[in-house]
C-alpha cells in the first residue's frame, strides 16, 4: 500500500494518481452520455438545450471542488504534522457544511433558472427544454457537490481506488439508465435528466456511508465543533478550483452567447461536442493534479524539500507527455467523435470537425496551468492558485472570445480557446519561478 510519506518515483506517482485520473475521466464520460443519447434520440434542439443550461448547473455543483481541494490540502498538511484528531474534525466539518450549502444552492437554482436562461438568450422551445432539464437536475445538487468533494477527499484519505469504484458505480448507473430511459422508454430530455440525477445521488451518498462508520482509512466522520477560521482557510485555499470551475462555466455561457449571435443553435451544438470531449481530456490533467496534491501537501507539511522538488519535476514531465498524446488523439479522432454526436446533420458535422481540429491545439498547453494551480493549492497558497485559475479561465478566455471573432468571425471563437491556454502557461511559469525560494521546490 502506498503511503503519503513514501518517496515517489515516476512509477509510484503514476500508481497513486491513476485512480484519480480514471475517476475523473469516468465522471466526464458519464456526463457526456446525456449529450450522446439526447442528441441521437431527442434531436438537435434538446441537445443544444443541455449544452446551454449545463454551465449554470455546473456552477452550483463546483462548490464541491472548492471544499474538496481546499479541504484536502489542509487535511493533508494537518496529517503531515501528525495531528490526526484535528484532521478528522476538519474532514467532518467540511462534509457537513458542503451538504448544507448544496441544499441552499438547489433552492436558489429553482428561483433563478428561468431568468438566467432567458438572460443568456434562450427563448421558445430552447428555453423550455433548458428549464425541463434543469428542474430535474436541481434536487440532486447536494449529492453532486458531495460527489465532486469526495473525488478529492478519497485521495487525501489514501483511498483513491475506492473513489474510483464509487465513481464507476455512479457512471454505470447513469449509462444504464440513459439507455433505459432515453433509448428504451423514449422519455427524451426528461429521461436523460432523471438518469443524471439518480447517478449523482449514488456518487454522493455511498462515500457518506463509508466514512460514517469505522473504516481502514485515516479519516472518518466524527462529531466536530465549528471552526470558522479553518473553514475560511479551506474556502480561500480552494477558491482557485472554485474560481476555475465557475469561470469555465461563465466562459461557456459567453461562448454560447457569441455562437448564438454568429451561427445560432448549430454553433451551440458544435461547441457542446467540443466541451464534452474537452472535459474528458481535461479530466486527465485535473485527475493527475488532484491525485498528486495530497502528496505535495504532505511533504510540504513535513518540510521535505527534496521530495517536493522531485514531485514538481516529475509532474511537469508527465503532464507534457499527456499533452502530446491528447493533442495527437484530438487530431486523429475529430471526425469519428463528431460523427458520434452530430453525424445526422452534415452542416453541423462539418462545422464540428473543423472546430475540433483547431480546439485540439489547446491540449498542448492547458495541463500545465491546471497543474500549476493545483500545486499552489496543495502548498496552501490559495491566492496564487486562484490568480492562475482566474486569469486562465475568465480573463484570457473572455477577452479572446470577445476580441477574436471581430477579426475572424466563427474561427475567431475556436482560436480564442487556444490563445487563452498559451497565455495561462506563461503566467504559470512566472509564478512557479517567482515562488521557488519561498516554498523550496
Beta strands, then each sheet from edge to edge (+ up, - down):
end
